[in-house]
């Protein structure tokens, strides 16, 4: 698996999203399936920490901010999606992407 994460960007969640402490950000994640098998993203787990504390996720389907993609990814292809979080410290962010059992977890940090 090859995982690419773009820098966090602020966004305005939909009006129906309950506000939480912190700044709402979303990150664009791309996962490329370099295996010989069809990859099922239902195993995917993404976690974000901000200032060494877990950040609360935002699920806003109006802005394409989801927990994980739905579609299976064939060998050699990629899927791109957005994850969102309420981030108390935008200067110190680390994102952990775990593609599932049998795959290596990737951690991306801003510092």
Buried (B, 14 or more C-beta within 10 A) or exposed (E): BEBBBEEBEEBEBEEEBEEBEBBBBBBBBEBBBEBEEEBEBEEBEBBBBBBEEEBBBBEBEEBEBBBBBEEBBEEEEBBEBBBBBBBBBBEBBBBBBBBBEEBEEBEBEEE
